[in-house]
Amino acid sequence: MVERLKYIAGFFLAPKAGPVPHLKGALNYLLVCVIIIFLFWLSLSAISVTFNFSFLDFYGKRIWDGFVLTIQLSASSLIISLILGALVAAGQSTRILPLRYLCDVYVKIIRGTPLIVQIYLFFYIIGTAWGIDNRFIAGVFILSIFEGAYIAEIIRGGYLSLDSTQLEAACSVGFTKKQTLRYVVLPQMITRTLPALTGQFANVIKDSSLLSIIAVIEMTQALREISATTFQLFECYLLLGALYLCLTLPITFASRLFEKRFNYALKT
């Protein structure tokens, strides 16, 4: 009996060394999902909530349009924020002090204030002053500025983690600055920052939901308007969460794969 209990307990324990076997990991993961679903169902039963998704027949296209717009917002913001983040990270290391301090202030202000404050500030003050009335363009601009500060810190942290002896070795063998950047710095920067940058893309998708406060008709705003019309609040927000998971879970899994593939800490 004791041996059988130990065998059963061992099924729920990770090995002391090495990765978790795939079958054991999958079954334990499935068990956790079943427990979560059961607790959620139990909570719904306690308050006598039933779901009715009949509104999908009438509002399906509107939800799809919001879904597509969310992807467009997120993809556009990611590209621009990557460029902005790389420029700011480079600016933080420049010898031109006004530019260095400008980049430093930008990162501190953006990372130190909530996105919702920045949305109101940029759209209603700066956007109005400069005549930016297209809400999609304004949303991409706001998200790019916000995410660019975080990406700049990811890139800067990746650069600072490089071993200085490698840069010295590159100089000693006669590499120019461009060759050092191409053959030494960039390959290692990619391996060290790619997992974090992939995870940041998931944040871009989630943060895009706040653009609904300036009436950008992405997923959150579309389902908010539908729930106000149909009074099916639980159904709309449950569907909204599921749609965001459809976008963020693949990115999260990709980030985990990159972390395993580029686990430079174990290679050094």
N, C-alpha and C positions, 0 to 999 in steps of 0.2 A: 504493500500500500504506500509506504514511504517513498519507495523508488518511483512508483507511478506518479505520485504528487510532484516529485522532483522533476520528472520528465515533463509533466504538464506545465509546471512553473517555468521550466527552461524554454518552453515555446514562446513565452512572453518576455524573455530577457535577451538583450543583445549580447553577442560574444564579447569576451574580455579583450580580444584583439581581432582586428580585421573587420571587414564590412559585414552587414547583416545579410544573411542569405535571402535571395529574391523572393522565394515562396513564403518564408516566414515574415518578411517585411510586408508583402502584399496582403497576406491574411490578417496581420495585425492592423494594417491601415484600413482594411475593409471593416474590421471589428469596430474601430474608432468611428468610422463613418456611420455604421449602423447604430451605435450608441447615440451619436449626435442627432440623427434623424428621429430615433425613438423619443429622445427627450423633447425635441421640437414638436413632434406629434402629440406627446403627452401634454405639453403646454397649450397647444391649440385645443385639445379636447377639454382641458380644464376651463377654458373660457368660451367653449362652444362655437369656435370659429370654423366655418367651412369656406372653401375657395370656389370661385366661379370665374373662369377665364374666358367667358363668352365674348368679352369685349375685343378679343384678338381678331375675331372675324371682321369687325368693322374698322379697327384701328391698326391692323397689322402693317399696312404700308407706312403709316406715320411712325410707328415704332422702328421699322426697318430704316427709314430715312434718318431718324435720330441716331440709330446704331452706326450707320455709315458715316454720318457727320462726326460722331465721336472718334471714329478711326482716322478720319481726315484731319481733325484737330490735333489728335495725339501724334500722328506721323509727322505732320508739318512742324509741330512744336519741337519734336525730338530732334529733327534735322537742324533746325535753327539754333536750338539750345546747345547742341553738340558743338556747332561752330562758335557760338558765343562763349561757351564754357572753355573751349580750347584757347580762344583769344584772351580771355580773362586770366586763365591759369598762366599763360605766357606773360601777360602784363604784370602779374604779381611777382615775377622774377626779373623784370626789366630793371636796368640801371637808371631809367628816367623816373625820378621820384614822384612827380605829379601823377604820372600814369600808373605807377605802382600803387600809390595811395588811393587813387580813384577806383582801381579794381578792388582794393582791400575794403574800401567803404561800401562799394556796391555789394560785395559778398556779405558783409556784416549786416547791412540794412535788409537785404532780401531774406537772408536766413533767420533774421531776428524778428521779423514781422509776419503775421498770418497772411495767407494768400487772399483771403476774402477782403482784407484791408487794401491790398495792392490792386485787386480788381476794381474796387470802387475808386481808388486814387487815380489809376492809369486811365480808366475808361471815362469817368465823369469829369476829370480835371485835365489831365494831359491829352487824352483822346479828343476832348472837346476843343481844347486850345489849338491842336494841330489838325483839326478837321477829319479825324478818323471816325467815321460814322458806320462803317461796315463792321458788324458785330463779329463776324467770323475772323476777319483780319485782326481786329482788336483782341479777340480771344487768343489767337495764335501768338500775337505780340506779348500779351500778358503772361501766358504759360511759358513762353520761351525765356523771358526775363527771369521768371521765378525758378524754373528748372536749371537755367544756365548757371546760377550761383552754386547749386549743389553739384552739378557736373564739373564746374571749375575746381571745386574742392576734391572731387574724386580724382581728377587728372593731376592736380598738384600733389596730392598724397601719393599717387602712383609714381610720380617723378622723384619725389623726395625719398621714396623707398629704394631707389636704385643704388647699388653699391658704387661708391665714388671710385673705387679701384678699377672698375671696368671702364669708366670714362678715362681714367689716367692711362690704362693699358691701350685704349684706342688711340690716344694721342701719341703714345710711345711707339706704336707701329706705323705712324705716319698718316692716320686718318684725318681728313679735314673735318670741319664742324658738320658739314652736310652729310658726309659719310658716317660720322659717329651717330648723327641723328637717325639716319636711315637704317644702319646695320646693327646698332647697339641699343639706342634709346627706344625707338618706335616698336621693335618687336617685343621688348620687355614691357613697355607701357601698355601694349594691347593685351598681353596675357594678364597683367595685374589689374587693369581697370575694366576689362570687358564684362566680368561677372557683375560688378557693381553698377556699371552702366546699363546692363540688361535689366537689373532690378529697378533702376531708376525709370526705365521706360514704363514699367507697371505703375509707378507713382504718377507719371504723366497722364496715363489713362484715367486713374482715379481722381486726380486733381481737376481734370477737365469737367467733372460734374459740377464744380462750383461756378462755372461760367453760366449756369442756368440763372444766376441772380442778375445777369445783364441780358436775359432773354435770348441767349444763344440756344436754338432749338436742337440741342443734342439729346442723348438718351434720357438724362435726368429730367430736363425740362419737358420733353415730350410726354413722359409717363406721369409727371406731376400734373400736367394739364389734363391728361386722360383721367387720372384719379379724381380730379376736381369735377369732371363732367359725369363720370359713372359712379362716384362714391365707393369705388372698389379699391380702397387704400392699400389693404394688405396684399391683394393680388398684384397690384401695380409695382409696389416696392419689392415684393418677393421676386417678380420677374426682372426688375431692374438689377437686383443683386446677382441673379443668375446670369444676366447678360454681361455684367462686368466680370464675373468669374470666367466666362467664356473667353474674354480678352486677356485677363491677367494670369490665369493659371498656366497657359502654355508658356508665357514669358517667364513665370516663376520657375517652371521646370527647366526651361532653357538656361536660366541663370544658375540653377543647381548643376546642370551638366557642365557649364563653363567653369564653375568653381572646382569641380572634380578634374576637369581636363587641364586647367591652368593652376593647379594647386602648387604655386611656386614655393610656398613655405616649406612643403615637404621635400622639394627637390634640392633646396639649398642646405 
